[in-house]
Amino acid sequence: IIWIGLIAIPFTPLIIDGSYFFPFIVPKTLIFKIIIEVMLLAFLGLAVIKKEYRPKINLVLIISFLYIIVVSISSFLADSFYFSFWSNNERSEGIILLLHLFAYLFILSGFLRQLKDWLFLFETSFFSSLLVSLIGLGQYLGYNWIVASSGGSRITATIGNAGYVAGYLVFNIFFGILLIFLRKNKYLNYYYIIGIFLQIFIVFNTLTRGGIISLAFSLMVFIGYLVFFRYRSNKLIRNSGIIVLLLAIIFTGFVFLNKKSDWVYNNNALRRLTNISISDTTAENRLVTWKGAYNGFKEKPLLGYGYENFYQVFDKNFNPVIYRKAGSVVWFDRAHNMIFDRLITGGLIGLLLYLSLLLLPLILLWKYFHKNKTSSGYFIPVIFTLIIMAYFIQNMFIFEALVTYIPLFIVLAFMSQFCLSYFDDFSKSKKPYLIYLTLGIILFLPIIFSFNIIPASANREFIKTLIEAKQGDYKIAYSQFINVLDRETANNQEYRQHFGEFVTGLVGNPQITDEGWLNQAAIKVEQEFDKQIEEKPLNTRNYLMFMRFLNKTYQFNVERLNKALELGYKALELSPTRPQIYYEIAYTQIYLGKYYQSLGQTEKTIQLFNRSVGNMQKAIDLQDKVIESYTNMAMVLFTVGRGEEVQSYLDKMDEMGIDYRRVEALERMANSAIRSENYEFTLKFYEELTILVPNNPEYWISLALSYANLGEKEKAIEIAGKVKEFGGNYAEQSELFIQDILDGKYD
C-alpha cells in the first residue's frame, strides 16, 4: 500500500477534472490528501509490526513540526483559524495541507532507507514530469484537443498555471541530472538527456521569468562545478564547459543589446526576459505589494497574521497604483515572494523556521559528504544545493502550490537521511505507534469524509450550479445554490460570492417576471452575506460585494442603502485607499439622494448628492490615471444636475493623456447625459461615437435626437438622412422622425 501511494503521488500533477470548481487544483489536492491518509495508516501499522520502520525524529521533522505549530498559533490569534486551517478552493492549501505534507515527510523519512529506493522515487517523479512536458509540448504545437492551455500562449500543461509548471519542472530537471550520474546506464542516459532538454524547452515556453532565471542560473553554476571541480583534470570536458559558459554569457549579452530587434521581440520568451523593468506593470505591482507586506510585518513582527490572511495586510496597505483600469487585478491573497509570504504567515519566527528547514539539512548534507569521502565526491550535495537555490530564486517572484510542494518535500525527506536524530528511545518504542495506529483506525473514516468527501461533493455540485445558472432555469439554479450552501463547507465564502452575483444579475432582467420570488431570493442573499461578514469581518472584498448587492436590490427595501453606507464606512476602515469603495459609497449616496428627492426632501437630497461627488473626487485623487474614475464622475455629475462641470474632467483626461474616446467610456457618459437631458453632451459624445463606429445606426439616431432637442432642425434632418441610408426599418423611422421635426414636436 505504501509503495503504491509513493508511486502515485508524483503523478498527481497530471490530474485534471472538469467536474470540479478549479479543475486544475482541487482534484490534485483531494487525491493527494486521500493517498496520504491511507498511506499514513498503513505506515503506522508497519511501524508497530517492524521496528526498523519506526522513523527517527530527525532535524527536518522537528523543524517542520515547529513551523506548523508557529503558523497554527499565529492563525489562532488572527482573523479566523477556521479558514486558515481549511483554505479555499482556489489555493487548496491552508494548515490542513501542511499537516498532510508533514505526514508525507514522516512516511518518506521512515520508509525509504536505501539509495536505490530514493532513486526509484526520483525516477517516478521524473517520468511524471516528462508526461506533463509532453502535454505542454502538445499545447506549444497547437494540439489543444489534448489539454488546452489556460494561459494563452504560455504553456500550462495539466497544472493550469505557467509559473507552477516552471517551478515543478525545475525540480525534475535536476532529478534527471542526478539520475544520469548515479544510474550510470548508457541507454537510460539517452532517455534522461532527452527528457531534460524537453523540460528545459517547456520551462522557457512557460514565459515565467522567475522560473527561467532560476533554471538558467542554476544550470550555469552546475556547468561551472563540472568544469572547475568534478572534471577539472579532463581537458576536453573542461574546455567544452568553458566554451558553453562563455557562449551563454555572450548570447545573453547579445540578446539584451538587441532587445528591440525583431528576432528578439518576436520570440515570446526572449521578449519577456529582456523586458524586465521596475516600470513594468507586473514588476511595479510586485514592488508595491512587497512594500505593503513589509509595512504589515512591522505591525506584527513575531508571529504575523496566520495562514491565508495576507488579504488583511494587502487591504490595509493597498497602493492605488495597482488599480489602472476596470479589469486590473486588485485582490491579492499572496505576496508573490517567499520571504514576505512567510513573514506575513508566521512572522519572523515562521520565516526563520522555514529558512532553517531549507538550509540546515543542506549544511548537514555537505558536512556528511565532507566527513565521509564517497566515490561521487560532492556531486549529491551540489545537486541539492542547486535545487534549493533554484527553488529560492523562483519563489522570490511567485508562491508555492501542491505541485511544487511534492518535489520539495521529497528533497527535504532525502536530506533528512543525513541529519542527526533525537529522542531515539521514544522513536524506537512500539507503544507510541500503537496508540497512533489505534487513533488512526478510529478517526480514519471521519477524516476521509470531513476532509475530502463532503467538500468534494459540495464542490462538484457547485460547478453544476454554475452551469445551470448560465444555461438553464434560474429557479433550479437558485435551489442548487441553496443546496450547496446548506452543506456549510469552508468554501461557502467563495460560493456565496457567486450566489450574490447570480441573484444580482437577475435584478432588472426583463425575463424575470416573478417579483415576489426575486424579493425572497434577495432576502436570502442578504442573509448569506451577513454570514459572510460575520465569518470574515476583516475581509474588505466581502464588504464591497455586499454593498454592490444592496445597491442593486434596494428597490425591494430602501433600508438596504443605509446598510450599504454602513458597510462602506467599515470597508474604508479596513482599506482606506481603495478607489472602488469610494465608487460604491458614491453610488449609494446617489440612490439615497434620489429617494429623498422623491419625498421632496430637497436639503437631504443636495447633501447626499454633494457627498457623492466628493467621494468620486476622492477616488480620482487616490489614482488620477484611471479612466473609470473620470467616467464615473461624469455620470454622477450628470445625475445630480451638475453637468456643466463635466467638461473640466474631460479636459483633465486630455491633459493627462487618458484616452476617453473609446466606445465603452463614451456610451456610459452618453447614457447618463441622456437621462439628465443634457443634450449638449449627448451631442458631443455621439459625434465621437459615430466617428469611432460609423456603421452603427443607433449612434446616428441618438445624434439626430440630440440635434433635434437642441433645436437644430436642419442638422437633425441631415443626420436623419444618414440613418435612412441604413435601409429597412431605419428608413421608415427616419421618415417619421423628419416628419415629427417638421410638425414641431421638438420645438
URMOPE-V82109 format. One record per backbone hydrogen bond with DSSP energy under -0.5 kcal/mol. CO is the residue of the C=O (numbers start at 0). NH is the residue of the N-H. If there is no record, write none. Layout:
# URMOPE-V82109
co=CO nh=NH
co=CO nh=NH
This chain:
# URMOPE-V82109
co=0 nh=4
co=1 nh=5
co=2 nh=6
co=3 nh=7
co=4 nh=8
co=5 nh=9
co=7 nh=10
co=8 nh=11
co=10 nh=13
co=11 nh=14
co=16 nh=19
co=21 nh=24
co=21 nh=25
co=22 nh=16
co=24 nh=28
co=25 nh=29
co=26 nh=30
co=27 nh=31
co=28 nh=32
co=29 nh=33
co=30 nh=34
co=31 nh=35
co=32 nh=36
co=33 nh=37
co=34 nh=38
co=35 nh=39
co=36 nh=40
co=37 nh=41
co=38 nh=42
co=39 nh=43
co=40 nh=44
co=41 nh=45
co=42 nh=46
co=43 nh=47
co=44 nh=48
co=45 nh=49
co=48 nh=50
co=49 nh=52
co=50 nh=53
co=52 nh=54
co=55 nh=57
co=56 nh=421
co=57 nh=61
co=58 nh=62
co=59 nh=63
co=60 nh=64
co=61 nh=65
co=62 nh=66
co=63 nh=67
co=64 nh=68
co=65 nh=69
co=66 nh=70
co=67 nh=71
co=68 nh=72
co=69 nh=73
co=70 nh=74
co=70 nh=306
co=71 nh=75
co=72 nh=76
co=74 nh=77
co=79 nh=83
co=80 nh=84
co=81 nh=85
co=82 nh=86
co=83 nh=94
co=84 nh=95
co=87 nh=91
co=92 nh=96
co=93 nh=96
co=93 nh=97
co=94 nh=98
co=95 nh=99
co=96 nh=100
co=97 nh=101
co=98 nh=102
co=99 nh=103
co=100 nh=104
co=101 nh=105
co=102 nh=106
co=103 nh=107
co=104 nh=108
co=105 nh=109
co=106 nh=110
co=107 nh=111
co=110 nh=112
co=113 nh=116
co=113 nh=117
co=114 nh=118
co=115 nh=119
co=116 nh=120
co=117 nh=121
co=118 nh=122
co=119 nh=123
co=120 nh=124
co=121 nh=125
co=122 nh=126
co=123 nh=127
co=124 nh=128
co=125 nh=129
co=126 nh=130
co=127 nh=131
co=128 nh=132
co=129 nh=133
co=130 nh=134
co=131 nh=135
co=132 nh=136
co=133 nh=137
co=134 nh=138
co=135 nh=139
co=136 nh=140
co=137 nh=142
co=138 nh=141
co=141 nh=143
co=142 nh=145
co=142 nh=146
co=150 nh=153
co=153 nh=150
co=155 nh=158
co=155 nh=159
co=155 nh=160
co=160 nh=164
co=161 nh=165
co=162 nh=166
co=163 nh=167
co=164 nh=168
co=165 nh=169
co=166 nh=170
co=167 nh=171
co=168 nh=172
co=169 nh=173
co=170 nh=174
co=171 nh=175
co=172 nh=176
co=173 nh=177
co=174 nh=178
co=175 nh=179
co=176 nh=180
co=177 nh=181
co=178 nh=182
co=178 nh=183
co=179 nh=183
co=183 nh=185
co=184 nh=188
co=185 nh=189
co=186 nh=190
co=187 nh=191
co=188 nh=192
co=189 nh=193
co=190 nh=194
co=191 nh=195
co=192 nh=196
co=193 nh=197
co=194 nh=198
co=195 nh=199
co=196 nh=200
co=197 nh=201
co=198 nh=202
co=199 nh=203
co=200 nh=204
co=201 nh=205
co=202 nh=205
co=202 nh=207
co=203 nh=206
co=204 nh=154
co=206 nh=208
co=207 nh=211
co=208 nh=212
co=209 nh=213
co=210 nh=214
co=211 nh=215
co=212 nh=216
co=213 nh=217
co=214 nh=218
co=215 nh=219
co=216 nh=220
co=217 nh=221
co=218 nh=222
co=219 nh=223
co=220 nh=224
co=221 nh=225
co=222 nh=226
co=223 nh=227
co=224 nh=228
co=224 nh=229
co=225 nh=230
co=228 nh=231
co=230 nh=233
co=232 nh=234
co=233 nh=237
co=234 nh=238
co=235 nh=239
co=236 nh=240
co=237 nh=241
co=238 nh=242
co=239 nh=243
co=240 nh=244
co=241 nh=245
co=242 nh=246
co=243 nh=247
co=244 nh=248
co=245 nh=249
co=246 nh=250
co=247 nh=251
co=248 nh=252
co=249 nh=253
co=250 nh=254
co=251 nh=255
co=252 nh=256
co=253 nh=257
co=255 nh=258
co=257 nh=260
co=260 nh=263
co=260 nh=264
co=261 nh=265
co=263 nh=266
co=265 nh=267
co=266 nh=270
co=267 nh=271
co=268 nh=272
co=269 nh=273
co=270 nh=274
co=272 nh=275
co=276 nh=279
co=279 nh=283
co=280 nh=284
co=281 nh=285
co=282 nh=286
co=283 nh=287
co=284 nh=288
co=285 nh=289
co=286 nh=290
co=287 nh=291
co=288 nh=292
co=289 nh=293
co=290 nh=294
co=291 nh=295
co=292 nh=296
co=293 nh=297
co=294 nh=298
co=295 nh=298
co=295 nh=299
co=299 nh=303
co=300 nh=347
co=301 nh=348
co=301 nh=349
co=305 nh=308
co=308 nh=311
co=308 nh=312
co=309 nh=313
co=310 nh=314
co=311 nh=315
co=312 nh=316
co=314 nh=317
co=317 nh=319
co=318 nh=321
co=319 nh=322
co=321 nh=323
co=324 nh=327
co=327 nh=329
co=329 nh=331
co=336 nh=340
co=337 nh=341
co=338 nh=342
co=339 nh=343
co=340 nh=344
co=341 nh=345
co=342 nh=346
co=343 nh=304
co=343 nh=305
co=344 nh=305
co=345 nh=349
co=346 nh=350
co=347 nh=351
co=348 nh=352
co=349 nh=353
co=350 nh=354
co=351 nh=355
co=352 nh=356
co=353 nh=357
co=354 nh=358
co=355 nh=359
co=355 nh=360
co=358 nh=362
co=359 nh=363
co=360 nh=364
co=361 nh=365
co=362 nh=366
co=363 nh=367
co=364 nh=368
co=365 nh=369
co=366 nh=370
co=367 nh=371
co=370 nh=372
co=373 nh=376
co=375 nh=378
co=377 nh=381
co=378 nh=382
co=379 nh=383
co=380 nh=384
co=381 nh=385
co=382 nh=386
co=383 nh=387
co=384 nh=388
co=385 nh=389
co=386 nh=390
co=387 nh=391
co=388 nh=392
co=389 nh=393
co=390 nh=394
co=392 nh=395
co=393 nh=396
co=394 nh=337
co=400 nh=403
co=400 nh=404
co=401 nh=405
co=402 nh=406
co=403 nh=407
co=404 nh=408
co=405 nh=409
co=406 nh=410
co=407 nh=411
co=408 nh=412
co=409 nh=413
co=410 nh=414
co=411 nh=415
co=412 nh=416
co=413 nh=416
co=414 nh=417
co=415 nh=418
co=419 nh=58
co=421 nh=56
co=422 nh=426
co=423 nh=427
co=424 nh=428
co=425 nh=428
co=428 nh=432
co=429 nh=433
co=430 nh=434
co=431 nh=435
co=432 nh=436
co=433 nh=437
co=434 nh=438
co=435 nh=439
co=436 nh=440
co=437 nh=441
co=438 nh=442
co=439 nh=443
co=442 nh=446
co=443 nh=447
co=444 nh=448
co=445 nh=449
co=446 nh=450
co=447 nh=451
co=447 nh=452
co=448 nh=453
co=451 nh=455
co=452 nh=456
co=453 nh=457
co=454 nh=458
co=455 nh=459
co=456 nh=460
co=457 nh=461
co=458 nh=462
co=459 nh=463
co=460 nh=464
co=461 nh=465
co=462 nh=466
co=463 nh=467
co=464 nh=468
co=465 nh=469
co=466 nh=470
co=467 nh=471
co=472 nh=476
co=473 nh=477
co=474 nh=478
co=475 nh=479
co=476 nh=480
co=477 nh=481
co=478 nh=482
co=479 nh=483
co=480 nh=484
co=481 nh=485
co=482 nh=486
co=483 nh=486
co=484 nh=487
co=488 nh=491
co=489 nh=492
co=490 nh=493
co=490 nh=494
co=491 nh=495
co=492 nh=496
co=493 nh=497
co=494 nh=498
co=495 nh=499
co=496 nh=500
co=497 nh=501
co=498 nh=502
co=499 nh=503
co=500 nh=504
co=501 nh=505
co=502 nh=505
co=502 nh=506
co=503 nh=506
co=505 nh=508
co=507 nh=509
co=508 nh=511
co=510 nh=512
co=512 nh=514
co=513 nh=517
co=514 nh=518
co=515 nh=519
co=516 nh=520
co=517 nh=521
co=518 nh=522
co=519 nh=523
co=520 nh=524
co=521 nh=525
co=522 nh=526
co=523 nh=527
co=524 nh=528
co=525 nh=529
co=526 nh=530
co=527 nh=531
co=528 nh=532
co=529 nh=533
co=530 nh=534
co=531 nh=535
co=535 nh=538
co=537 nh=539
co=538 nh=541
co=538 nh=542
co=539 nh=543
co=540 nh=544
co=541 nh=545
co=542 nh=546
co=543 nh=547
co=544 nh=548
co=545 nh=549
co=546 nh=550
co=547 nh=551
co=548 nh=552
co=549 nh=553
co=552 nh=555
co=552 nh=556
co=556 nh=559
co=557 nh=560
co=557 nh=561
co=558 nh=562
co=559 nh=563
co=560 nh=564
co=561 nh=565
co=562 nh=566
co=563 nh=567
co=564 nh=568
co=565 nh=569
co=566 nh=570
co=567 nh=571
co=568 nh=572
co=569 nh=573
co=570 nh=574
co=574 nh=577
co=576 nh=578
co=577 nh=580
co=577 nh=581
co=578 nh=582
co=579 nh=583
co=580 nh=584
co=581 nh=585
co=582 nh=586
co=583 nh=587
co=584 nh=588
co=585 nh=589
co=586 nh=590
co=587 nh=591
co=588 nh=592
co=589 nh=593
co=590 nh=594
co=591 nh=595
co=592 nh=596
co=593 nh=597
co=594 nh=598
co=595 nh=600
co=596 nh=599
co=599 nh=601
co=600 nh=604
co=601 nh=605
co=602 nh=606
co=603 nh=607
co=604 nh=608
co=605 nh=609
co=606 nh=610
co=607 nh=611
co=608 nh=612
co=609 nh=613
co=610 nh=614
co=611 nh=615
co=612 nh=616
co=613 nh=617
co=614 nh=618
co=615 nh=619
co=616 nh=620
co=617 nh=621
co=618 nh=622
co=622 nh=625
co=624 nh=626
co=625 nh=628
co=625 nh=629
co=626 nh=630
co=627 nh=631
co=628 nh=632
co=629 nh=633
co=630 nh=634
co=631 nh=635
co=632 nh=636
co=633 nh=637
co=634 nh=638
co=635 nh=639
co=636 nh=641
co=637 nh=640
co=641 nh=644
co=642 nh=645
co=644 nh=647
co=644 nh=648
co=645 nh=648
co=645 nh=649
co=646 nh=650
co=647 nh=651
co=648 nh=652
co=649 nh=653
co=650 nh=654
co=651 nh=655
co=652 nh=656
co=652 nh=657
co=653 nh=656
co=656 nh=658
co=657 nh=659
co=659 nh=661
co=661 nh=665
co=662 nh=666
co=663 nh=667
co=664 nh=668
co=665 nh=669
co=666 nh=670
co=667 nh=671
co=668 nh=672
co=669 nh=673
co=670 nh=674
co=671 nh=675
co=672 nh=677
co=673 nh=676
co=676 nh=678
co=677 nh=680
co=677 nh=681
co=678 nh=682
co=679 nh=683
co=680 nh=684
co=681 nh=685
co=682 nh=686
co=683 nh=687
co=684 nh=688
co=685 nh=689
co=686 nh=690
co=687 nh=691
co=688 nh=692
co=692 nh=695
co=694 nh=696
co=695 nh=698
co=695 nh=699
co=696 nh=700
co=697 nh=701
co=698 nh=702
co=699 nh=703
co=700 nh=704
co=701 nh=705
co=702 nh=706
co=703 nh=707
co=704 nh=708
co=705 nh=709
co=706 nh=711
co=707 nh=710
co=710 nh=712
co=711 nh=715
co=712 nh=716
co=713 nh=717
co=714 nh=718
co=715 nh=719
co=716 nh=720
co=717 nh=721
co=718 nh=722
co=719 nh=723
co=720 nh=724
co=722 nh=725
co=723 nh=726
co=726 nh=729
co=727 nh=730
co=727 nh=731
co=728 nh=732
co=729 nh=733
co=730 nh=734
co=731 nh=735
co=732 nh=736
co=733 nh=737
co=734 nh=738
co=735 nh=739
co=736 nh=740
co=737 nh=741
co=738 nh=742
co=739 nh=744
co=740 nh=743
co=743 nh=746
